């Protein structure tokens, strides 16, 4: 086995110099994926956890340069789901075996803390055996506390890049890495199972930035790390930048599995958008979570973060069956449970 992969697999860390070398030099892919798969099986066996994703609003007050639902994209057709529609998605998902509901949306001021808490409380009352995950962006500590008390258990907020200068190149002045990190540490301290992560191949990204991402994640110790390739959207300032590269993305997934053996690692939709078997390849590189879409079919194409997003024209039940088949096709098994992280 190559020396760097062997050290990553046994020590679950590398020095800064070694990590940069790992990132910059080509690595024997099959060897790397086999090492990542062994570590994943040691910790999670062949289980793949499913989370039912409900994309409940595409209104957003932010203007991130990479994102298709950014405020300045006036061509985006906006929608919001009502509390009843969200609860219908949960009912459908529960019947299909989902035990985690992920409520994701743009930062939509319509959803005040009061409205978010009402929705979370209603889901909590209806599904006491389920985990509720929120992914609704940067809020005050008090807001996060209120959602937690209403019954939310998990929160997904990618840090996007841990390098302040790179962060500035991806976001307008109104957003800062400092506040992003403050949010993540607040969430962790309140008691959420936190998911963070970053885009791979985002404009201006350098290996040094990924090194900073790793060091930040080692400090945060999240329960989940969500990474996926950047994918170009024509109605953004990054319209002329190429999408991230599949094989580099898979290398990062495998690297994260070796660095963070107990973390939950989703095979994200962005991988499926880059390549028809992108999510299966991400599972084979160490991924162990999938997030099938539970949103009503008519709004799915409108949650248009990037172009050619997959699974926008399927019903939830089709999505569920399709995920199960994809998971089986690469030698894993869908596990119907809340699927908490082993990170403590
Ligand atoms: N507003 C919430 C937040 O900021 O965390 C949740 C929604 S946000 C659209 C979810 C994630 O989509 C972001 O964290 C970002 O990494 C990802 N995303 C946005 N635009 C993308 C693009 N062009 N390519 C790949 N991922 C993208």
Boltz pocket constraint, residues with backbone or C-beta under 6 A from the ligand:
constraints:
  - pocket:
      binder: B
      contacts: [[A, 66], [A, 67], [A, 68], [A, 104], [A, 105], [A, 106], [A, 107], [A, 135], [A, 136], [A, 137], [A, 138], [A, 156], [A, 157], [A, 158], [A, 160], [A, 198], [A, 199], [A, 228], [A, 229], [A, 230], [A, 231], [A, 232], [A, 233], [A, 270], [A, 305], [A, 306]]
      max_distance: 6.0
